[in-house]
Structure formats: C-alpha cells, structure tokens
Amino acid sequence: MGRRGALQQVELHEADAPEPRSAPARTRHPRRWAAGAAAVVLALGAVQWVTASREDAAQARLARVPGVLAPVDDTLEVLRTLGPQDLVTLVGEPAGTLIRGEDGAQSYRWMVPGDQGRGWTTALLGATPVLADTVRTFGDTVCTTDEPRGAGTAAADHVLCVVTDGARRVLDTGAVEEVPATSTELVVLDTADGSVVARRPLAQGTSIAALPSLAVVGGLRGESMTVTAYDPLTGEQRWTYEDAWTPGPRDASVFRAGDLIAVSMPGGELTLLSSEGAVVRDGITAPGGDTPGAGWGWGLETDPRDDTLVLLGQAFDGTSRATFLAADGDPAGDVAVDGTPVTVGVDDGSVPGLLLTADRSLHAWDDATGDELWSADVRSTTTALVVRGRVVVTTERAVVALDGRSGRELWRTDELTGLTPSALLTDGAHVLAALERTGTSGVPALAAYDPATGIPLFRASYPDGVIELGSVGRALVGRDAASDRQVELG
C-alpha cells in the first residue's frame, strides 16, 4: 500500500536570512525561495495524498472480488479449528453432505452460513449392516441440488438423492467387489427445512443430475445405460434414454452440464441430452484420443465460469489439449486450445475474455474464439491471479507477473532454495505465496510481494504443526497435521 506523506509546516525566520543594506533588492530572494519550497512540499504532499487515496480505493474495490483474503500481516497464528459449519459460513454458500453412521444408517445434513437455526439433518435410510464398515465399504447413495445454472446453492429449492443400500467393498486383495442393491429410491428434500417432499422406488440408479423441476437418474441395466427423467415432486416419468454400453475402466454416470444433461459411458464417450431427453450431441471424445500411437489419456472437468464441460487430453510426452464445449452443445461453438486449463483463484475482470492454459509454457487465449493472444516461457504450477491488468503465476521456484494483454514479463522473484510455492493468494495489498518445504533446509512460510514490483515485503512463518496453506472465502486457512483438521489463520 502506498504510504501517505506527512505535510510539514515550514516556518520562515527573518533572522535566518539577514538583509544587506547595500543590496535591498536581494532581501526578497530568501523569502521567495522559502515560499517556493513550501509550495513544492505542499504540492508533493498533495500528489502523494492523491496517489495513496487512489491506491486505497483500488484495494477497496479489489477486496470485494471473490477469493481476495482479509488483510494479512507478517505474523501468523491459529485463530480456531474449523468444523463443517464454520467452512460453510466462510464460503458464504449453503452446502450439504451425506452422513453414514456406525450402524450403516444414512442421513443428509444441510448447512447454512451462520446457521441461525436454518440447518437440518434428515434420515434417508435406516441401519444397514453392509454399510457399517466405513473404512473399506463405499456406499452408492448420491445427492445433488436443483439450483438454476450459475445461481449458487442458496437458490436451490430441493436436494435430490438416489438412496440405495448398494455399495462397493474393497477386498484384502485390493479388488473391488460390487454389493448389489436390494433397495433404491428417489428421495426429494426441501432445502428450507429438510422435509421429505417426495419418495418413490426406482428399478435402478447409481447417479443423478438435477435441472430445475427435473430429476434425471442414470444407471447400467443389462447391456444398456438407462437414463430416466422424473418430475421431482410428483414422481411422474418424463422421458427415458437408453444406449448400449461397452465395459470400460470408468463408471457410467449422468451429471449436469450447464442446461444440458451429460451421459458418460464406460467406454469413455459422452452424450449430451436436452431437458426434454433429445440427443443434442453424441460420440464426444477427448482431444487427442484419435491420434494413433500417441498414448493419450483423458478426463473432464466443469468450467467454473458457466458450468459447461471441458474435455482434457494428455499424451505420454506431456502434450496436452483442452476442448471447452459450447453451452448449447453445438460443436461449431467449441473452443479447442493447447495446454491444460489454469485455475484462476482471483479475477478482478481487468483483462476480460482471458483464458489461461499451461503445458511447457503459459498460454493466453480469447475465451470466445480460441485465438491465441500470447505465450510466455513460464511453466505454471499452481493457480493464477488476474488482478489490475497483471497475470501472476508460480513456477517451481519463483513467482512471476506478466502483462495480461501482451504476456510481457513484468517481474520475477528470486529463485527459492529448499521451498516451492504451493498456493498463490492475494489480500489486495500483497501477492502471497505459500511456500512449502522441498527438503530439510527450507522453513515453510507465507511470502508477501509487492504486486507492482515483486519486491519481497515480508515472510510469515507457519504456526507449529500447520501445513498446506490456502483460502476459504476471505479467510486464510491451513491444515493441522496432527488432527488433520483445517484451521483459520490470522
């Protein structure tokens, strides 16, 4: 932060500048000089005040950007150990979780920021012996919420669950044994109070996706993947989609892709369905998968900007590609780029339309067209920051800032020894890098750098026993190694 300069009063004493009688014209010069000096001091003070005020205003605006931390200084201590309710409050969005008791009973807990009596827990399934082993047995019950796309869970009206006593058990050999379900139900809960608003038996189901006023259940049955949509309140069946499946290394599932339903087949292909059950697009494969002999593996993720899908492909030689699927499913609107998407932890909107990916270099693309804007010889290793026109990233040994429009390097910190950045954060006034030990000599610390110059400002050592610094909402958090619980730092 710019520091305001104190305005100094200037006192003029005639005794400090005697007036020679022989040269009366000169008697005014010292006074003119002193008056000029005072004007300069006042002008510099005014400029400094304006600069500091602008900086304060810029930081105030940045503080309102999601992901920006509360102010951090050069001393860290553990403020409190965080429970699930604390984490929900810090995030500022409701969240739910499945709970399995020691007797295998299943329930659903809904947590609301600040609680104020609005949280609830609802039983889903009674005692189930096969699910009592919480270490080696994984239940197949799944739940999701029905908020409009991009609205956040606070806008959800219902929690929709496929509740089943089916499970997967890990044997002593490491093999996974399927435990067939004897009971499967669609259960719909009201987010306001946890009351059960609908409950109906299902023939099968291992995954669920929700759109407003639609519950879509998917599962393998016989030699086909069956996807069935229901009215969540009445249980009325809206439509069914079936597709033959080929056994593969991945589970079949349905999940939401923006305003569409994605069907993931065991063989690795995706199909997109409309809310009416029509096939919008099928035969979708990851980029690079059709390259003979390249050894491409693939995965997918959801684009946090609009909940659409991103297909990822990576070859054995480190080459990677990403395809951002168009929200309406039309392949003409896909954006295909080189590299793996870089997660942006804080984006203040100062470089609009910027899409970042990384492989051996850092690439910037126009997110609407896929045109490359620039490429920089930087190998990004963590999340990025896009603040005040700069793109800030980390390498294995340094923090680097680039001009967001040209990719020109603005500054780079000195190479670290015995430490590597594990997270990149900001509180608006500083670029903050969580430095983890890579050997025995480094001392883990949170390093603060000047955003404009990269000059080191301070290092705050981790509290004893705390590792893996990061952020939740506006709070700086770490993990207590002994208890494996998250703690808030300040």
Secondary structure per residue as TSV (DSSP state, phi and psi in degrees):
chain	resnum	aa	ss	phi	psi
A	1	M	-	360.0	139.6
A	2	G	-	-65.9	144.5
A	3	R	-	-102.2	128.4
A	4	R	-	-69.3	135.5
A	5	G	-	-85.6	138.9
A	6	A	-	-78.2	135.1
A	7	L	-	-77.8	127.1
A	8	Q	-	-99.3	130.5
A	9	Q	-	-73.7	138.9
A	10	V	-	-113.5	116.7
A	11	E	-	-100.5	131.6
A	12	L	-	-105.7	125.1
A	13	H	-	-116.5	125.4
A	14	E	G	-63.3	-26.1
A	15	A	G	-66.3	-22.4
A	16	D	G	-74.9	-13.9
A	17	A	S	-140.1	81.3
A	18	P	-	-62.1	146.4
A	19	E	-	-100.0	109.7
A	20	P	-	-64.3	131.1
A	21	R	T	-66.0	-28.4
A	22	S	T	-76.7	-12.4
A	23	A	-	-137.0	69.2
A	24	P	G	-62.2	-27.8
A	25	A	G	-63.9	-26.9
A	26	R	G	-82.2	-10.3
A	27	T	G	-64.4	-19.0
A	28	R	G	-87.7	-18.5
A	29	H	H	-60.6	-47.0
A	30	P	H	-60.5	-36.6
A	31	R	H	-68.1	-38.5
A	32	R	H	-63.4	-42.0
A	33	W	H	-62.9	-44.6
A	34	A	H	-64.3	-42.5
A	35	A	H	-63.0	-39.5
A	36	G	H	-64.4	-40.4
A	37	A	H	-62.0	-42.0
A	38	A	H	-62.5	-40.3
A	39	A	H	-63.3	-40.6
A	40	V	H	-63.5	-45.1
A	41	V	H	-59.5	-45.0
A	42	L	H	-63.2	-41.9
A	43	A	H	-64.8	-44.2
A	44	L	H	-63.0	-41.2
A	45	G	H	-62.4	-40.2
A	46	A	H	-64.7	-43.8
A	47	V	H	-61.7	-44.1
A	48	Q	H	-63.5	-39.2
A	49	W	H	-65.4	-43.4
A	50	V	H	-63.0	-44.3
A	51	T	H	-60.9	-45.9
A	52	A	H	-64.3	-38.9
A	53	S	H	-64.6	-42.3
A	54	R	H	-63.1	-41.8
A	55	E	H	-63.7	-42.6
A	56	D	H	-60.4	-42.1
A	57	A	H	-65.8	-40.0
A	58	A	H	-64.2	-42.4
A	59	Q	H	-68.9	-34.0
A	60	A	H	-64.2	-41.1
A	61	R	H	-65.1	-42.4
A	62	L	H	-65.5	-32.9
A	63	A	H	-62.7	-20.9
A	64	R	T	-87.6	-5.6
A	65	V	S	-77.4	134.0
A	66	P	T	-55.4	137.0
A	67	G	T	94.8	-13.8
A	68	V	-	-77.1	130.0
A	69	L	-	-75.9	158.9
A	70	A	S	-64.4	156.2
A	71	P	-	-50.9	136.9
A	72	V	-	-117.6	139.3
A	73	D	-	-120.9	-165.4
A	74	D	S	-87.2	11.3
A	75	T	-	-130.8	127.4
A	76	L	-	-115.6	137.2
A	77	E	-	-144.5	158.3
A	78	V	E	-77.8	121.2
A	79	L	E	-86.9	-39.8
A	80	R	E	-169.6	158.3
A	81	T	E	-87.4	135.5
A	82	L	-	-98.4	130.8
A	83	G	-	-98.7	175.0
A	84	P	H	-55.0	-40.9
A	85	Q	H	-65.1	-38.3
A	86	D	H	-62.4	-42.3
A	87	L	H	-64.6	-40.9
A	88	V	H	-62.7	-41.0
A	89	T	H	-64.5	-40.9
A	90	L	H	-65.8	-39.8
A	91	V	H	-68.1	-37.0
A	92	G	T	87.1	12.5
A	93	E	S	-130.7	141.5
A	94	P	-	-60.0	155.2
A	95	A	E	-152.5	150.9
A	96	G	E	-124.6	159.1
A	97	T	E	-149.7	146.0
A	98	L	E	-79.1	140.1
A	99	I	E	-123.0	132.1
A	100	R	E	-117.9	123.2
A	101	G	-	-80.0	174.0
A	102	E	T	-64.6	-23.1
A	103	D	T	-93.3	6.7
A	104	G	S	86.2	0.6
A	105	A	-	-67.9	148.2
A	106	Q	E	-119.9	140.1
A	107	S	E	-144.3	169.6
A	108	Y	E	-125.2	129.1
A	109	R	E	-110.6	129.1
A	110	W	E	-112.3	124.4
A	111	M	E	-116.4	139.1
A	112	V	-	-120.6	139.7
A	113	P	T	-52.9	130.5
A	114	G	T	75.7	-12.9
A	115	D	-	58.5	-78.9
A	116	Q	T	54.4	34.1
A	117	G	T	78.0	7.4
A	118	R	-	-92.6	-8.5
A	119	G	-	-78.7	162.0
A	120	W	E	-157.7	163.5
A	121	T	E	-134.7	129.7
A	122	T	E	-124.1	131.0
A	123	A	E	-69.9	136.9
A	124	L	E	-109.9	-39.9
A	125	L	E	-151.1	136.8
A	126	G	-	-71.5	-171.6
A	127	A	-	-52.7	130.8
A	128	T	-	-135.2	101.3
A	129	P	G	-53.5	-38.7
A	130	V	G	-64.4	-23.2
A	131	L	G	-97.2	3.9
A	132	A	-	-70.0	-26.1
A	133	D	-	-81.7	98.6
A	134	T	T	-85.1	-2.5
A	135	V	T	-91.2	-45.5
A	136	R	T	-113.3	-0.5
A	137	T	E	-118.8	130.2
A	138	F	E	-117.1	120.6
A	139	G	E	-74.2	157.1
A	140	D	-	-98.8	1.0
A	141	T	-	-64.8	136.2
A	142	V	E	-136.6	149.3
A	143	C	E	-137.4	155.8
A	144	T	E	-151.6	173.1
A	145	T	E	-117.7	163.4
A	146	D	-	-114.5	28.8
A	147	E	-	-65.9	153.2
A	148	P	-	-60.5	154.7
A	149	R	T	-56.4	127.0
A	150	G	T	77.2	3.1
A	151	A	S	-85.9	-19.5
A	152	G	-	88.1	157.2
A	153	T	G	-67.6	-17.4
A	154	A	G	-62.7	-21.9
A	155	A	G	-93.1	1.4
A	156	A	-	-73.8	136.8
A	157	D	-	-93.2	-29.1
A	158	H	E	-140.2	153.1
A	159	V	E	-105.8	128.4
A	160	L	E	-114.9	129.1
A	161	C	E	-129.7	139.6
A	162	V	E	-94.2	107.6
A	163	V	E	-101.3	122.8
A	164	T	E	-145.6	156.0
A	165	D	S	-96.9	7.6
A	166	G	-	-70.0	156.0
A	167	A	E	-160.1	173.4
A	168	R	E	-126.0	129.4
A	169	R	E	-114.9	130.1
A	170	V	E	-87.0	119.9
A	171	L	-	-82.8	169.3
A	172	D	T	-60.6	-27.2
A	173	T	T	-77.5	-10.6
A	174	G	S	95.5	-11.9
A	175	A	-	-70.7	155.4
A	176	V	E	-107.4	124.8
A	177	E	E	-104.6	130.7
A	178	E	E	-81.5	130.6
A	179	V	E	-104.2	106.3
A	180	P	-	-61.4	146.0
A	181	A	-	-77.6	141.0
A	182	T	S	-105.8	-11.0
A	183	S	-	-147.9	129.4
A	184	T	E	-139.6	129.9
A	185	E	E	-138.0	151.7
A	186	L	E	-95.6	118.4
A	187	V	E	-119.3	129.9
A	188	V	E	-116.7	126.2
A	189	L	E	-113.9	145.1
A	190	D	E	-83.3	125.6
A	191	T	T	-67.4	-18.7
A	192	A	T	-68.9	-40.3
A	193	D	T	-141.5	0.4
A	194	G	-	81.5	4.5
A	195	S	-	-67.1	147.9
A	196	V	E	-82.3	113.5
A	197	V	E	-96.7	-15.2
A	198	A	E	-160.7	146.1
A	199	R	E	-152.8	123.7
A	200	R	E	-145.0	145.4
A	201	P	E	-72.3	149.8
A	202	L	-	-123.2	146.1
A	203	A	S	-70.7	-33.0
A	204	Q	-	-163.6	167.5
A	205	G	-	159.1	128.2
A	206	T	S	-130.3	-3.1
A	207	S	E	-150.2	159.0
A	208	I	E	-147.3	143.1
A	209	A	E	-130.0	150.1
A	210	A	E	-130.9	133.0
A	211	L	E	-115.5	161.2
A	212	P	T	-52.9	124.2
A	213	S	T	67.6	25.6
A	214	L	E	-151.9	128.6
A	215	A	E	-114.3	122.2
A	216	V	E	-115.6	119.4
A	217	V	E	-112.6	134.3
A	218	G	E	-126.6	152.9
A	219	G	E	-177.5	160.4
A	220	L	E	-85.7	132.7
A	221	R	E	-140.3	118.8
A	222	G	T	63.0	-123.4
A	223	E	T	-109.0	25.1
A	224	S	E	-138.6	155.1
A	225	M	E	-92.6	120.8
A	226	T	E	-110.0	128.3
A	227	V	E	-122.4	123.4
A	228	T	E	-127.7	133.2
A	229	A	E	-106.6	137.7
A	230	Y	E	-127.6	153.2
A	231	D	-	-72.4	120.4
A	232	P	T	-66.1	-22.1
A	233	L	T	-94.5	-38.0
A	234	T	T	-97.7	-19.4
A	235	G	-	81.9	0.6
A	236	E	-	-62.5	132.4
A	237	Q	E	-78.2	126.2
A	238	R	E	-91.5	-47.4
A	239	W	E	-164.3	163.8
A	240	T	E	-135.6	139.5
A	241	Y	E	-125.8	135.6
A	242	E	E	-130.3	145.8
A	243	D	E	-147.7	135.5
A	244	A	E	-64.0	146.4
A	245	W	-	-126.0	151.9
A	246	T	-	-114.6	125.7
A	247	P	-	-53.3	139.1
A	248	G	-	-151.7	-176.7
A	249	P	S	-78.6	-2.8
A	250	R	S	-117.0	150.0
A	251	D	-	-72.2	151.7
A	252	A	-	-83.5	144.8
A	253	S	E	-160.6	162.7
A	254	V	E	-119.1	147.2
A	255	F	E	-158.5	164.5
A	256	R	E	-81.0	138.3
A	257	A	E	-130.2	85.2
A	258	G	T	67.8	-118.7
A	259	D	T	-100.3	12.4
A	260	L	E	-115.3	168.3
A	261	I	E	-110.5	125.8
A	262	A	E	-97.5	135.4
A	263	V	E	-115.3	115.9
A	264	S	E	-100.9	121.3
A	265	M	-	-94.0	153.9
A	266	P	T	-58.9	-29.7
A	267	G	T	-74.2	-10.7
A	268	G	S	109.0	1.8
A	269	E	-	-96.5	153.7
A	270	L	E	-113.6	146.9
A	271	T	E	-128.0	138.8
A	272	L	E	-108.7	129.5
A	273	L	E	-115.3	148.7
A	274	S	-	-80.0	173.2
A	275	S	T	-67.7	-12.9
A	276	E	T	-96.0	0.8
A	277	G	S	90.4	3.8
A	278	A	-	-78.8	145.3
A	279	V	E	-74.7	115.3
A	280	V	E	-86.1	-35.4
A	281	R	E	-164.6	140.0
A	282	D	E	-138.5	176.0
A	283	G	E	66.5	26.5
A	284	I	E	-78.8	126.8
A	285	T	-	-126.4	162.6
A	286	A	-	-71.5	153.0
A	287	P	T	-62.1	138.3
A	288	G	T	88.9	-13.9
A	289	G	T	-65.8	-18.9
A	290	D	T	-97.5	11.9
A	291	T	S	-89.4	110.3
A	292	P	T	-61.2	134.7
A	293	G	T	71.1	7.3
A	294	A	S	-85.8	-13.1
A	295	G	-	66.4	42.9
A	296	W	-	-78.7	133.8
A	297	G	E	-105.9	165.9
A	298	W	E	-148.3	164.4
A	299	G	E	-159.0	-178.2
A	300	L	E	-147.6	157.2
A	301	E	E	-147.6	169.8
A	302	T	E	-100.3	131.2
A	303	D	-	-69.6	117.5
A	304	P	T	-66.1	-14.9
A	305	R	T	-74.1	-35.6
A	306	D	T	-145.3	11.5
A	307	D	S	65.8	15.0
A	308	T	-	-83.3	176.6
A	309	L	E	-96.6	146.7
A	310	V	E	-124.0	121.8
A	311	L	E	-94.8	134.1
A	312	L	E	-118.3	137.3
A	313	G	E	-132.7	138.9
A	314	Q	E	-142.8	133.6
A	315	A	-	-96.7	166.7
A	316	F	T	-61.8	-27.2
A	317	D	T	-83.2	6.0
A	318	G	S	93.6	-10.6
A	319	T	-	-62.8	137.1
A	320	S	E	-139.1	153.1
A	321	R	E	-141.7	159.0
A	322	A	E	-141.0	139.5
A	323	T	E	-121.9	119.2
A	324	F	E	-91.5	111.3
A	325	L	-	-73.1	141.0
A	326	A	-	-62.4	144.5
A	327	A	T	-60.1	-32.2
A	328	D	T	-91.6	2.7
A	329	G	-	83.7	-5.0
A	330	D	-	-74.7	119.2
A	331	P	G	-61.0	-21.4
A	332	A	G	-64.0	-22.0
A	333	G	G	-96.9	2.5
A	334	D	-	-64.8	151.4
A	335	V	E	-120.2	114.2
A	336	A	E	-109.8	127.7
A	337	V	E	-138.4	163.8
A	338	D	E	-84.0	150.5
A	339	G	S	94.0	172.7
A	340	T	E	-102.8	136.4
A	341	P	E	-55.6	137.1
A	342	V	-	-96.1	125.7
A	343	T	-	-71.3	130.5
A	344	V	E	-100.7	111.2
A	345	G	E	-71.7	-36.3
A	346	V	E	-137.4	129.1
A	347	D	E	-136.3	112.0
A	348	D	-	-89.6	5.8
A	349	G	S	79.0	9.8
A	350	S	S	-75.5	-17.2
A	351	V	S	-126.9	80.2
A	352	P	T	-66.8	151.0
A	353	G	T	72.6	21.1
A	354	L	E	-96.7	128.4
A	355	L	E	-119.4	124.9
A	356	L	E	-109.2	135.0
A	357	T	E	-134.6	164.6
A	358	A	E	-142.1	141.5
A	359	D	S	-138.1	-113.3
A	360	R	S	-76.9	-15.0
A	361	S	S	-132.3	172.9
A	362	L	E	-101.4	129.8
A	363	H	E	-119.1	142.6
A	364	A	E	-119.1	133.1
A	365	W	E	-128.5	156.4
A	366	D	E	-75.3	118.5
A	367	D	T	-70.5	-12.6
A	368	A	T	-90.9	-33.9
A	369	T	T	-112.4	-22.0
A	370	G	-	81.9	6.3
A	371	D	-	-69.6	136.1
A	372	E	E	-75.7	129.5
A	373	L	E	-92.1	-41.8
A	374	W	E	-167.6	166.3
A	375	S	E	-139.7	140.0
A	376	A	E	-127.7	144.3
A	377	D	S	-78.5	66.4
A	378	V	-	-136.1	132.2
A	379	R	-	-102.7	98.2
A	380	S	-	-69.8	138.6
A	381	T	-	-120.4	-14.0
A	382	T	S	-135.4	-161.8
A	383	T	-	-69.0	166.2
A	384	A	E	-114.4	163.0
A	385	L	E	-118.3	136.8
A	386	V	E	-120.6	99.1
A	387	V	E	-138.8	132.5
A	388	R	T	51.1	43.9
A	389	G	T	81.6	0.7
A	390	R	E	-110.1	147.0
A	391	V	E	-107.6	119.6
A	392	V	E	-112.5	129.3
A	393	V	E	-136.2	172.9
A	394	T	E	-119.1	150.0
A	395	T	-	-105.7	-171.4
A	396	E	S	-67.7	-21.1
A	397	R	S	-132.6	5.1
A	398	A	-	-157.3	168.9
A	399	V	E	-113.1	135.8
A	400	V	E	-130.3	136.3
A	401	A	E	-115.2	134.8
A	402	L	E	-124.9	151.7
A	403	D	E	-68.3	125.7
A	404	G	T	-67.4	-20.4
A	405	R	T	-96.5	-26.5
A	406	S	T	-116.9	-19.9
A	407	G	-	81.5	3.0
A	408	R	-	-66.5	134.9
A	409	E	E	-71.5	127.9
A	410	L	E	-96.9	-41.8
A	411	W	E	-161.6	160.9
A	412	R	E	-146.8	132.6
A	413	T	-	-75.1	163.5
A	414	D	-	-63.0	151.6
A	415	E	-	-63.8	134.7
A	416	L	-	-80.6	151.6
A	417	T	S	-121.1	123.1
A	418	G	S	74.4	6.0
A	419	L	E	-139.1	155.6
A	420	T	E	-142.9	142.4
A	421	P	E	-67.8	129.9
A	422	S	E	-110.5	-14.7
A	423	A	E	-156.5	147.6
A	424	L	E	-122.3	123.8
A	425	L	E	-136.0	172.5
A	426	T	E	-153.0	146.9
A	427	D	-	-109.9	15.2
A	428	G	S	93.3	-42.7
A	429	A	S	-89.3	-22.8
A	430	H	-	-135.1	151.6
A	431	V	E	-88.8	125.7
A	432	L	E	-117.0	127.8
A	433	A	E	-120.2	123.5
A	434	A	E	-80.6	117.9
A	435	L	E	-104.4	118.0
A	436	E	E	-103.7	150.2
A	437	R	E	-69.6	135.2
A	438	T	S	-106.4	-13.9
A	439	G	S	-141.7	-142.3
A	440	T	S	-106.5	-9.0
A	441	S	S	-93.9	-28.5
A	442	G	-	-73.6	149.9
A	443	V	-	-110.9	112.8
A	444	P	-	-56.0	136.1
A	445	A	E	-158.5	160.7
A	446	L	E	-97.9	114.1
A	447	A	E	-96.6	135.3
A	448	A	E	-112.7	133.7
A	449	Y	E	-126.5	150.7
A	450	D	-	-68.9	126.1
A	451	P	T	-61.7	-30.3
A	452	A	T	-84.0	-32.1
A	453	T	T	-120.3	-18.9
A	454	G	-	78.9	4.5
A	455	I	-	-64.2	131.1
A	456	P	E	-62.9	134.2
A	457	L	E	-107.7	-42.5
A	458	F	E	-165.8	165.8
A	459	R	E	-128.7	127.7
A	460	A	E	-109.9	115.8
A	461	S	E	-65.6	146.7
A	462	Y	-	-64.5	144.8
A	463	P	-	-61.1	153.1
A	464	D	T	-54.8	131.9
A	465	G	T	81.9	-1.2
A	466	V	E	-99.3	135.6
A	467	I	E	-135.1	171.0
A	468	E	E	54.8	67.3
A	469	L	E	-71.4	148.9
A	470	G	E	-165.9	-158.2
A	471	S	E	-137.1	149.6
A	472	V	E	-134.3	112.7
A	473	G	T	62.7	-124.7
A	474	R	T	-100.2	8.8
A	475	A	E	-101.2	140.3
A	476	L	E	-83.3	126.7
A	477	V	E	-129.9	161.4
A	478	G	E	-143.4	-178.6
A	479	R	E	-117.4	129.0
A	480	D	E	-77.4	116.7
A	481	A	T	-63.9	-33.5
A	482	A	T	-72.1	-44.6
A	483	S	T	-96.4	-11.5
A	484	D	T	59.5	32.3
A	485	R	E	-111.9	149.8
A	486	Q	E	-79.3	145.3
A	487	V	E	-129.4	147.7
A	488	E	E	-90.4	136.5
A	489	L	E	-114.1	152.3
A	490	G	-	-164.8	360.0
